[in-house]
């Protein structure tokens, strides 16, 4: 009986996995402002360390 429905079972598992993945990405998404601030701080730190050397 499982052999008859293996495609449906596989598709259902795939859909659940995709929904779970999307949900995790939405929950853990960093804001654009936070990303820009972090990038800017990194660039400033790199420029300051290059001036010292």
N, C-alpha and C positions, 0 to 999 in steps of 0.2 A: 504494500500500500504506500509506503514511503517512497519507493522508486517511482510511483506514478506521479507524485507531487513534488519531486525534487527541485524542479525549476521554480515553482511557486515558493517553496521554502527558501531557496537561495535568494530569490528576489526580495522576499520579506526581510531576510537577514541583512541584505545589502542596503535596503531602504532604511532600516533601523540604524545601521552603522553610519550611514550618511547623515541622518537627522541628528544623531548623537554628536558626530564630528562638527556639524554646523553649530549646534547649540554650544558646545565647548568653545568654539572660536568666537562666538558672539559674547559669551559671558566674560572671557578673558581678554577681550579686545582693549588695547590701550588707546587713549584718545589722541587725536592729531596734535593737540597742544602739548601734551606730555611728550610725545615723540619728538616734536620740534625742539622743545626745551632740552631734552636729553642730547639730541644731536648737536645743538648749539653749544652746550656745555662741553661736550667732547671735543669739538673743534677749537674752542677757546683754550682748553687744557693742552691740546696738542701744540697750538701756536705758542703758548707760554713756555712749554718745555723745550721747544725748538729755539726760542730766544735765549734761554739760559745756556744751552749747549752751544 
